[in-house]
Amino acid sequence: MRGSAGMDSSSSSAVEGLGSVDPQLQHFIEVETQKQCFQQLVHQMMELCWEKCTDKPGPKLDSRAEACFVNCVERFIDTSQFILNRLEQTQKSKPVFSESLFD
């Protein structure tokens, strides 16, 4: 019975049911989600900076490409931090984020 009820429930009710999950499991899921987000950011950063800073692949980066990578990574981090800070400010000023989507 339990398995069939889970299949009939919509995705929104599945999300609502997360409140009853074991707090340790919920914390683990949050940590793993953060790790995944971090890995995606690193991948995006490397892809962007690689395209911007390398003309041709080689066994070693020249000083121009190395300086370009450092600058690109620093700008990427600055931009990501700015966006995260802005999202935090937005969430603090509007208690329910989903309601602001429909205004």
Helices and strands as residue ranges (DSSP letters): H 2-8, H 11-16, G 17-20, H 23-53, H 63-93, H 97-101
